[in-house]
Amino acid sequence: MSENTNIATELETKLGYKKTNFYEKSDEAAIKAAYDYAPGYMKYLDDAKTEREAVTVSIAMAEKEGYIPYTFGMELKVGGKYYYNNRGRNLYLFRVGSEPINNGIRIAAAHIDNPRIDVKQSPLYEDGGMAFFKTRYYGGIRKYQWVTIPLALHGVVVKADGEVVNVVIGEAPSDPVIYINDLLPHLAQDQSAKPLGKAIPAENLNLLLGTRPYPGLEGGNAIRLNILSMLNEKYGITEEDFLSADLSAVPADKARDVGLDRSLIGAYGHDDRVCAYPSMTALFGTDDSTHTSMVILADKEEIGSDGNTGMQCELMTDLIEEITRALGGNFATVKANSKCISSDVTACFDPNFAEVFDRRNVSMLNCGVAMSKYTGHGGKVGTNDAPAEYVAWIRKIMAEAGVIWQAGDMGKTDVGGGGTVAKFIAKHNIETVDLGVPVIAMHAPYEVISKADLYTAHLAFEAFFRA
């Protein structure tokens, strides 16, 4: 090796930046810990396919850790663990630290809604010997991915008397699934010539429910009436009850190991439960922290964070103000001194579609949880763009805790983009940056993530709550 080569190698080692691969850096104990962490997360995915289910499962997890329901005006105690359930679709978990509340609150905010197919209010109809539900898709889906796959129906129906009926069809091995039809290739010449985004019209995303007429009936509504009769028998609901229902079709598949080495997880809903789950486990694992800490599991992120269960609702600041008052602090001071991680996913480099990524800045598989200084699109439109000082502070705490992490951008500047809840939190004068797990095929009915990246997210959030 020449002297110049030696000098270049030394300079690169001393001055250069290179992403760290978890498997190249970690010992067998760390790799085992990453693999051992995954099953709990995979069960969470299977049990929580909608935001309502995620709230229910997360509350059960929290209660096992000693968290109790919080109501406004309630007395708070140092060391106390509380949760606030907002309408069954948005959850706040917080633990009161021993340091003065004016030092601020450590916040990790994830979202628990996912792209899906929602059932319309007057959905049921019969045509061509088949009964269907009319739908409206939720969030940024690629419609062609949702046809001809097994789907399950999840949600609630609220009757006129207020009774809430939980509906889950398609998850048990003995359950039927539902389905969205597509055109056979033999007759799809015109369809195949259309762009992907237009080949499957939204109004064709109709859920196939059945084909048998009600026994003894004939005519154009016999199949529809049979479906209504079956639903009435099982759930006690009528057609009018669909007017006050939240029903969604989600993939019926379960979370599975992907790859012969089992290094990956395939599942519906990684975006953003792959950040929600480690945010919670990190909160539960840092009872020794002196900080008051909070995890937010938000709804409606996929459609703009609107509504009274999304991050644009003022509930977050209402809770912070209540906590501040109960602990004798100053509201403005607490916000100014608080720190937040918007724990949301980012794109993962895929060599099959390399042309849309900036290789120098994209997140790589197995290189750890990814920090995105900014999201948005084009000229940083619709982003928080975290200041360099806060990014440096995050770098410091990750280095001190030995967490493997990476910087990650969504893709090439004018190819597209995306957003998170960070901008809605930052507008309250709270330092915020995005930190989350890279995802392959984001928003697909079956996404893929790395077990190593999942585990480093847990470690990163633990370091954040302790620092």
Secondary structure, DSSP 8 states (H G I E B T S, - for coil): --HHHHHHHHHHHHH------HHHH--HHHHHHHHHHHHHHHHHHHH-SSHHHHHHHHHHHHHHTT-EE--TT----TT-EEEEEETTTEEEEEE--SS-GGG-EEEEEEE----EEEEEEEEEEEETTEEEEEEEEESS--GGGGTTS-EEEEEEEE-TTS-EEEEEES-STTS--BEE----GGG-HHHHTS-HHHHS-GGG--EEEE----TT--STTHHHHHHHHHHHHHH---GGGGGGEEEEEEE----EEESTT--EEEES-HHHHHHHHHHHHHHHT-TT--SEEEEEEES-GGGTS-STTSTTSTHHHHHHHHHHHHTT--HHHHHHH-EEEE---EEB--GGGGGGS-TTTBB-TTS-EEEES--EETTTBT-----HHHHHHHHHHHHHHT--EEE-B-SSTTT-EE--SHHHHHTTT-EEEEEE-EEBTTTSSSEEEEHHHHHHHHHHHHHHHH-
